[in-house]
Amino acid sequence: MKKGIAKIFCIIGISIFLHTVYSALQHRKYLRLTDQPFEGVPFDIVVECIISLFLFAWGIINSQFLIPIKASTHLAKKSFDSYDYRPNFTVFNHRGKYLNEILNK
């Protein structure tokens, strides 16, 4: 039952967010028609956006789609030397070659 309620909260959060976007676009269009400067989004649109964010986040967190990340299962299969091996960062054309020539003179 909790999973269904979480999905409903996700849908409500998304729909409120879409309404917030539409309201912001409509407000911007109204300002253009009345030749008023844009000074920001009205407070009610900001509050509506924050409410939709919290509803959507609550729905996602409680939907039980998230699985825990267990790094120990992946880390147990690899040796420590395999983590330090990064062939993309290997540089063979560096100043060590020239320093070796200077030091051996």
N, C-alpha and C positions, 0 to 999 in steps of 0.2 A: 504494500500500500504506500509506503514511503517513497518508493521509486516512481510511482505514478504521480504523486504530489510534486516531486522534484521536477519531473518533466513538464508538468503544468506551470510551475514557477519559471522554468526556462522559457517556455513559450510566452508567458505573460511578460517576462523581462525583455525578450526580443521585440515583442509587439509594442511595448511602451517605448523602447529605444527607437523603433522605427517612427513612432508618433512624434518623438522628440526631434528627430531629424526633419520630419515634415514640418513641424512647428517652427523650427529654426529657419528653414528655407522660406516658409511663408512670411515670417517676420522680416527677413532680409528683403523679400520682394515688396512688402509693405513700405519699408524704409526707402526703397528706390522710387516707388510711385509717389511718395510724399516729399521727395528730395530732402530727406533728413540724413545726417551723417550716422554711420554705423559706429556705435560706441561699445558694443558688446551684446551678448545674448541676454535676454531678460532672466530674472531670478527664477521664475517659475519653470522655465525650460531647463535651467541648470539643476534644479531640485528634481525634476522629472527624470533627467538623465542619471543622476546619482541613485535614485530609487530603482531605476531599471537595472543599473549596474549591480546593486546589492541583490535584487531578486534573481537575476541571472546567475550571479556568483553562488548564491545559496542553492539554487537549483542544480548547478553543476557539481558543487561539492557534495551534496546529498544524493546525487543520482546513482552512486556506487559504480560509476564507470571507471573511476580512478583506481589504479592498482598500485600497491606500494613498490617502490624501487629498492631492490635488494642488490647492493653492489657486491656483497660477499660471494654470491654465486658466480658472478663474472670474474671477480678478482682471484678466486681460488683456482681457476683453470689456467691462469697466465703466470709466468715468472716475472720477477722484478725487472730483469734485463729487457724484457719485451716492452715495458712501458717507457724506457729511456731511449729506445730505438726510434728515431725520427729521420728517415732518409730525406725528407723534403728540406730539412734544415742543414744538411751536410754541405759544406762549402770547401772546395778543393783549391780555389784560386784566392788565397788570402796572403797576408803579409808574413806568415810563418816561413814560407819558402825563401823569401828575401832576407829575413832575419837569420835564418840558418846559414846563408851564404856570407853574411857580414860577420857572424860569430866564428865561423870556421876559418877566416882569413888570418 
